[in-house]
Amino acid sequence: MASFALSKKISPAEIMVSNPFDGSLVGVVSETSASAVNLLLERANRGAQIARLLPRHQRSAILEKAAATIEARKEDFALLIVREAGKTIIQAHKEVTRCVNTLKLSAEEAKRNAGEVIPFDAYAGSESRQGWYTREPLSIIAAITPYNDPLNLVAHKLGPAIAGGNAILLKPSELTPLSAIKLADVLIESGLPGEVITVAVGGADLGKALVSANDVRMISFTGGFATGEAIAKSAGIKKLAMDLGGNAPVIVMENSDVDAAVKDCVSGAFWAAGQNCIGTQRILVQRPIYERFKTEFVAQTIKMKIGDPMNADTDMGPMISEQAVKRAATMVERAIAAGATVLCGHKPSGALYSPTVLENVPATCDLLNDEVFAPVVILQPFDGLDEAIRLANKPEYSLHAGIFTNDLADALEAAMRIDAGGVMINQSSDYRFDAMPFGGFKYGSMGREGVRFAYEDMTQPKVVCITSLQRPSPLFGS
C-alpha cells in the first residue's frame, strides 16, 4: 500500500486497530510522528504541482474509475467498516453506497464550475476590456476525519479536493484509519499520481504540526469542538472548514403522522449507535400527543436488537470504545442525579450501550445542552410552536433539525426560524444527501461540505482581464 510506505520510513511506532465489538485485531498501521511533518510537506508540495497540471477530464476519469472500483468491491469495504468502526453490516453497505455517490458527484464537479465570463463592459470606463475568471486549486489541503463514518466522510474531503486540482494531506482517525487508507489506495490504483495524496496516521502532536504548517492552505476538519478550537488557534492565516457536531432537535406537532414520526425518530436517534453528528438527540412533542408518542417510541426502542454488527438482523452495534460508553453513561448519571427519568436503556456492557430514552431532564444538564454522540435521546413536551422553536434553538451550535407536521404554514415557519444548517420537514434530523450543502449555524460554524460547496471552498477564483489596444481613428489622426 502506497500510503503505508511513507509512514514506515518515518516512524517505527505502530497503531493497533481493534474491533470495538469483540476486541479482535483488525490491522496494524505505522504511526507518523510530528517530527516527520517536513517530509510530508515536501511530498505534498510535489503532489500539488502534479495535481494542478492534471486536466479536468483526467481528474474526472480518476474519480469515476475509483467509484466503479469501490462499487465492485463494496462487500470488502463494508466488512472493513463493520470490523473497525462497529457499524452494522446494513449501515456499512449504505455508507459504501454513499461513498460511491460522493466520488461520482466529485467527478462531475471536476468538469464544471470552472468559472465564467465577466461583463467588464457593464461598467463605464471598462468598454475596452473583456475577460473571465477561473477556479484554481489552493495547493495543499489538510483533511482530518473522525471515526463514525470512516469511508464516506473521507470521500467528502478527498473527492472535491481532487476535483479542484489540489494535493491532500489526510489524517484519519487513529481508531478507524483502514477504510481511509483503502480508499486512498483505490484512488491511486485508478490513476491518481501517488504524491497527490499522503495519508499520515498519528496523534494530536501530528495534527498540530500539520495544521500550523504555512504550506497548508486549507484545513478541512470534522470532529469535536475542543479539537476544532485548538485547530483554529494553531492554524494561522489559512482557510478553515469545520463540522463540529450538533445537538439535533426534532419537533413533533399534534397534527403529524405520529406513527411515521416515531419510526423515523427511532432510526434518527440510534443509527450508528448514536455516533452521528446530525443524529436526533432531543425530541420535542406537542403535549396532546406526548404520552402516545412516548409509549410507542419506548416500545419500538426496546424491540431493537443490540449486538454483533455482522448479523444482518442486528439493529445497533457497539460504540467505538468502552471509553465512549463510559462518557455517555456518566452524562446520563448526572442527568438522573439532577432529576431525569430513564424510560428505557442505560445498560452499559463493554462497548455496547443499550438505546436510552429519558424525560424530565433539567435545563441545566449537559445532556440537554451538549452533544452526547451516543444512543441517548431526550423527550420533552411543549405547548405551542413558539415554545418548540425556542427550545430547539437553545444550544449554542446546530447542524440539523427536523419537524413533523401536516400544516405547511407551521413547517415553513419552523424552517425559517430554526437556527440550523438544515431543517428536515416530515423527516428526522439525520437525513443527508451528499450533494446538498452541509454544515452548522451559530458557534463554530465554518464552511460547508457537500461536493459542490466543498469544491468551491477548496478552489480560488483567478481573474483574467484583456484590454484592447485602441488605435486613433483615421478621421482624427494627423
N, C-alpha and C positions, 0 to 999 in steps of 0.2 A: 504494500500500500504506500503510495507516494506521501501521504500525509504523516505516516509513521516515521518515514525515513529521516526527515529533518529532525524530529524530536529525538530520535535515538542518537544522533550525533551531538546533541546539545546536553542531555542530562541522563544519568543512569537511573534516576528515580522512576518508579513505576506506580501507576494508579490502578487499583483493582476495582473492576466494575462488577457489582453484585446484583443478583436478582432480588428485588425487595420482598418478594413473596416467600421464598424459601432460603434465601441467603447464599445460593449457589453462585459460583464464579461464572460470569458471562464472558469476560475478556480482560485483557491487561493492556494498558495504554502507557506509553512512555511520557513522563511528565516533562513539560518545558518550564525551565526556571526563568525568573525575571531577568537574570544576567544574560539571557540569550536574545534580548529584545533587539539589539543592533543587527544580529544575524537575520532575525525575522524581517526587520525593516529593509535590509539590503535585498533580500529575496522579493519582498513585496514591491519595492521600487522597480526592480527589473520586471516584475509582473505587470505593474501599472503601465510601463512603456509598451509592453506587448499588447495589453488589453485595449489601450486606446487606439491601436492601429488595426484591430480586428474589424472588418467591415460588418455592418449591421446584419447582413444576410447570414454571415458566419456565426455571429453571436446567437441569432435566432435558431439556426440549424443545430447548434450545440445543445441549446436548451430543449428543443423539440426531441432530439435524439435521447437526451437524458430522461425526459419524461417517458418516452416509449420504453426505455430500458427498465426504469423503475416499475412501470406498468407490467412488464413481462416478468419481473422478479418480485411482484407485490407480496407474495407469501413469505419470502425470505425477509423482506423489510418489516412486515407485520410481526413476524415471530421475534425479530430482534427488538422491536418496540415493546412487546409484551415482556420479554426477558429482562430488559434493562430499566424500563420505566414502570412496569406493573399494570399497564392498561389492559383491559380485557381484549381478547382477540378480535371481537367485533369492533371495538373502538379503535384498535390498531389498524384494522383494514380501512376504516373510514379515514384515518389520518394519512395513510399511504395514498388513498384516492385524492385527498385534498392536496397532497404534495405534488402529485402528477398535474393537477389542475393549476396549481401555483406556477409550476415551471412552464406550462403551456401559455398561461397568461403573460409570463415574462418574455417568452419567445415572440409573442405578438407585439409586446411593448417595444421590443428591440427594433421593430420595423416601422414604428410610427412615432408620433410625439417627438419629431426631430427638430422642431422649430417652426417658424412661419415668417411670411413676408411682413416687413414693417412699412406702413404707408407714410414715408417721410414727407411726401408732398401734401399731406393733410395739414401741414403747419406752414404758415407764411415764412418765407426765407429758406425753406428746405426743398424748393421745387426741383432743384438740380440734383437731388440726392435720391438714391434708391438702395434697398438692401434688405437684410433679413437677420434673424437670429437663429442660432443652432443650440442644441443641448449637448454640452460637452461633459466628459467624466470629471469627477472630483479628483480622482487619483487613487488613494488608498482609503478603504473603509474598514474600520474595526467593528466586527459584529460579535456581540456577546449574547448567548442564548441560554434559556433555562431548561429544566428537566421535564416539564409537564407535557410539552409537545416536541419531542426531541428530533423529529424529522421535518414537520411542516413549518414550524417557526424558523428553522434554519433555512428552509427553502424561501421563506418570505424575505430573508436578507440576502441570500446568495443570488436568487433569480433576478431581482431588479438591479442589483449591483453589476452583474454580468451584462445584462441588457444595456446598461448605461456605459459600459466600457471601462469599468473600474477593476482594480485588484482588491482582494479581500483578505484580511487577517481575521480568521474565525476562531473564537474561544468558546467552545460549547461547554455546557455544564460538566463538571467532573463526575457527576453521578450518572450521566447518560451521554457519553461522548461518542459511542459506537455508531449510532444512527447517523450522526453528523459526518463522521469520517467516511462512512459507507456512501453517503450522498456525494461528498466531495470526490471520492474515487470514481463514482459513476460519471460525474461531470468531466473529469479528466479523461476517462475512457471514451467519452463522447466527443472528444476533440478539443476540450479547453486546455490551453497550454498550462503545464503544471504550476508554473510560478505565479499564475493569476490568482490562485487560491492557496493559502497557507493555513493549516489547522494547527493550533497550539493549545494543548490541554494543560491547565495549571491552576494555581490558586489565586488569592487576592493580590499577591505581590506582582504576579504576571499581568493580571488585569490592570493594575495601577500603572505599570510600566508601559503597557500598550496605549492606554487612553491618554497618557500625558505626553506621548511622543509627538513632536512637531510634524513629522512626516504624515501622520494620520490626519486626514482632512475631515472625517466624519466618524462619529460613533453611533451605531445602531444597537440599542440595549433593550432587552426585555428581562424584567426581574423585579426585585423588591425596592421599596422606597429608600431604605437606608443605603443600599448599594448605589442606587441612582443619584442620591445626594453626594456620595463620595466620588462618583464619576464626575459629576458636574464641578466639584471643587478641584479635581485634578486635571481636567481636560484642557484648560487653557482656551485659546480662541480657535474653536472649530465647531462644525455643525453637530448638534445633538438630536437624536430621535430616540425617545424613550417611551416604553409601555410599562408603567409602574404599578399595574394592578388596580383593583377596584373593590367595591362592596355593593354588589348589584341589587337594586330593589325591583320587585315585580308587584304591580298594583292589580288587584282582582276586584272589579266592580260587581255589584249585585246583579246587574243585567247581563253578565257574561255567561258563556257556556262553562259552568263550573266543572263538569267532568273533564272537558278538554283542558281547562286551566290546571286542574290537579295533575293530570297525566304529564303535561308539558313541564310543570314546575318540579315534579319529582325528577325528571330527566335533567332539567336545568340545574338542580341543586347538587346532584350526586354523580353526574358524568365525570369520569376520570377521578373518582374518589374525591370529588370537590376541588381538585387541584386545577382550577380553571379560573383565570382572571376575570372572566365575564360570567362565571357561574352564579346562579341565584343564591344570594345569602340572606336577603330579607324579603318576606312575602307579606305584603300589606293587603288585608282582606276587609272589604266593607262589612260592617257589623251585622246586618241582617243575614248574611250567608257565612259568617265566620265559623260557627260551630259545625255546619255541614262540611265546609271546606276542610277544617281541621280533622274531622273524623275520617274523611275519605283520604286525605293526604297522609295521615299517620298509618292508615290501613295499607295503602299502597307501599309506603316506605318499609313497613315491617315485612312485607312479602318479598322484598329484594333479596336475592341470593348473593351472599358475600363469600369470597374465597379465591380459589385458584383461577387466575385470569386466563389460563389456557383453555378452560372449559367453556364451550360455546354458550352454555346456559347461565354462566356467571354474570350477574348484573354489575357488580362492583368488585374490583380487585384491591390490592393493598395501596396504602400511601407510599411515598417514595422511601420512607425510612421510619424506624421506630422513633427517632428524634422528632420527626414531623408529627407523629401521632401524639407524643407526649406534649408538644407545644399546643396542639388543638385541644387535647383533654384538659390541659391546665387552664386555657381560656374558658372552657365550659365550666370547670370547677369554680372559677372566680365568679362567673355569672350565677351559678347555683347559690354560692355563698351570699350573693347580693340579693337573692330572692327569686331567681328564674326557676321555671318549672320544666323538667325534662319530660317530654311526651313519649319519646322512644329513643333507643340508641344509647350512646355514651358508654360503649363497652370496648375498650382497647384490648387488643390481643396481638402483641408483636407489632408488625407494620399494618395490621388490619384494624380499622376503626369503624364500628357499625354506624350506618347513617343516623344522624342525630337531629332531632327536632325539638325546639324549645319555644316556650312562650313566656310572657311576663318578664322579659329581660329588661332590667332597669336602663334608663337612657344613658347612664354614666359608664356602662360596661364597655370594655374594649371590644368585646364580641359583637356589639351593635355598631361600633364606630370604625373599627379597623378591618382589614382584610383577613379572614380566617384561613383561606386556602385549604380547606378540609371539608369533609362531608357533614357540614353543620349548617342548619338553616333555622331562621327565627320567624315565627308567625306573630303578626301584630294586627289587631283590629283598628279600623278607622271609621269615621262617620261620613265625611264628605270628601270630594276630590281635592279641595284646597288643603285639607289636613294631610291627605295621602302624598301630595306633591311636596309639602313641607317636610314630611318625614323622609321621603325619597331623597331629597336634596341635602339632608343633614351632614353626611360625611364630607370631608374636605377634598375628596377625589372621586372620580366617577368615570367608568368606561361605558358600560351599557346599562339600560333599564328596560323594563317591559310593562305593558298594561294589557289586561284582558277586559274588553268591553264591547257591547253591541251598539254603543252610541258613538257615532262618528265625531260629533262635536267634542265629547269627552276625550276621545282618542287624540284628536288634533290639538286640543288644549294641553293635554299631557305632553305630547311630543314637543310642543313649543316651550313649555315651562320647565320641564325636567332638564337639569344640567347634566348632560351625559353626551358621550361621543356618538351614541346610537340609542334610539328608542324603538324597541320591537313591539308592534301592535298585534295583539292576539298571538303572542309568542313569548316564551320565557326569554330572559336576558342573554342566554348563552348562544343565540344564533349568530353565525358569522359566515359570510360569503367572501371568498378570498379576493374578489375584485373590488370590494367596497372599501371606502376609507375606514381605517380602524385606529382608534386612539382615544385618549381621555380628555375630560374637561377639568377645569379648576387646577388644584395644586399638582405640580409635577407633570402636567401635560406638555409634551413636546413632539411635534411632527405627527405623521400618520403612516401606518402601514396600509396594506392593500397595494397590489402590484403597481398600478399606475402612479399612485401617490408616493410610494416609496421610491420609484424610479425618478420622479421629479425631485424628490429630496436628495437623491444620490447623483444628480447631474446639475450643471450650472449653465445659464444662458451666456452665449457669446454673440455680440452684435457685429455684423459686417455691414459697413456703410460705404457706398461708392458715390463719389461726387463727379459729375460730368465735367469735362473740360470745355468751357464755353468760349468760343472764339467770336470776336466782334463781327457783326453783320456787315456785308459789303456796303449797305446803304449808309452806314455810319463810319466806315473805315476811311483812312487817309489815302 
